[in-house]
Amino acid sequence: MTTPDHSSPSHSRDVSPRERVRTELDALRETDRHRRLRDRAEAEVLDFSSNDYLNFSRDPRVVAGAQSALEQFGAGSTASRLVSGSLACHTRFEMELAAWKDCEAALLFGSGYLTALGCVRSFVGQGDVVLADRLSHACLLDAGRGSGARVDRFRHNDLEHLEARLAKHHGKRVLVVTESVFSMDGDLAPIEEIAELVTANPHAMLLVDEAHAAGVFGPGLAHQVDGVDLQMGTLSKSFGSYGGYVGLSADHKDWLVNTSRSLIYTTAPPPASIGAALAGLKILRDEPELGDRLLERAGEFCRKLWEAGFDTLDSDSQIVPLVIGEDGDCLAAAAELKAEGIHVVAIRPPTVPEGTARLRFSITLAHSAEELDRTADTVIRLLQDRYAK
Ligand SMILES: *Cc1c(COP(=O)(O)O)cnc(C)c1O
């Protein structure tokens, strides 16, 4: 996720685009920040890199939901819904999702990323402000930057700073954006307090990205909170499928259908993805205890690491970071764990602030309590000397 640096010397006009790629890639390969695509970890490895929190992607009921939609509606959605119309699975999913979220309406997008683009850019533009928590996901910041609005950030989960920034932009149209469970720290946003501040400002609206919360924390942390205008999320995490959505008012949905370019100018999500998500939603309604079970196991794992002296930040979810510090140390720690059959991702800047490179354990229901215990023991045995206080 290294963003090309368009101001670097090799970007000057007398360097060809191909030459520039070669030079910058060479430089990147000499750092600990070079990324590459690799094959999936083998089955014997304990995988802590997946967002398949509730293990739905392999659930036979979810797979069957995909298969039946595939057979009924075909492999592709064939066009934008604005052109060819909605398939029955799209309409049904939106109705059921809106009911689960207690929203007037819901709207599907091709992915979570496209949902963020579509929502942010339809509600703000030139002369307006996107006010984002500093640690907001790249899709929210990208959406803000491309909207023409000014992107301003408030300190992570800092209500006083948010209030001050809101006051500074008084009179302007402001879209406040935050995640509810933060993807790299695993901590929770104070959604009710944020919603109160936003509601007090008649020119402000609030978007909450529930990508890591919906399905784990029931319908999400913004569920039934007054003053949350847009509750967006993804079908690629707890739902085990692919696609994005937003829960919102009927008027806001109508507005997005008429203005949102990432909805209008792209093909509707494929039936199999929506069939899978419908089956996942049914399980979420029938077995709401799944999320609690996951949080309990993750909480136990996090407590063990924290008691051993590791810095797990303020994690209070199924995402458990273990801060190492330097990029190279973090990569080495991940390699040591890999040799013991534990696959955990080393997250480095620019995804996280400088000096806070970390191992990010993503706990799912595929991990048994016993496997989590064993993993914590291995982490303590290998890394406590060097990285615990
Ligand atoms: C994963 C994620 C997204 C993107 O969702 P996709 O459906 O994978 O595009 C958006 N926001 C947050 C906070 C995420 O973690």
PDBQT file of the ligand as one rigid body, heavy atoms in Angstrom, charges set to zero:
ROOT
HETATM    1  C1  LIG A 401     -11.922  -3.868   4.631  1.00  0.00    +0.000 C 
HETATM    2  C2  LIG A 401     -12.372  -2.480   4.865  1.00  0.00    +0.000 A 
HETATM    3  C3  LIG A 401     -13.007  -1.743   3.861  1.00  0.00    +0.000 A 
HETATM    4  C4  LIG A 401     -13.081  -2.222   2.440  1.00  0.00    +0.000 C 
HETATM    5  O1  LIG A 401     -14.018  -3.216   2.235  1.00  0.00    +0.000 OA
HETATM    6  P1  LIG A 401     -13.907  -4.098   0.917  1.00  0.00    +0.000 P 
HETATM    7  O2  LIG A 401     -15.260  -4.688   0.776  1.00  0.00    +0.000 OA
HETATM    8  O3  LIG A 401     -12.831  -5.095   1.156  1.00  0.00    +0.000 OA
HETATM    9  O4  LIG A 401     -13.592  -3.156  -0.209  1.00  0.00    +0.000 OA
HETATM   10  C5  LIG A 401     -13.521  -0.518   4.194  1.00  0.00    +0.000 A 
HETATM   11  N1  LIG A 401     -13.382   0.004   5.424  1.00  0.00    +0.000 NA
HETATM   12  C6  LIG A 401     -12.740  -0.664   6.400  1.00  0.00    +0.000 A 
HETATM   13  C7  LIG A 401     -12.624  -0.044   7.746  1.00  0.00    +0.000 C 
HETATM   14  C8  LIG A 401     -12.201  -1.911   6.144  1.00  0.00    +0.000 A 
HETATM   15  O5  LIG A 401     -11.525  -2.538   7.099  1.00  0.00    +0.000 OA
ENDROOT
TORSDOF 0
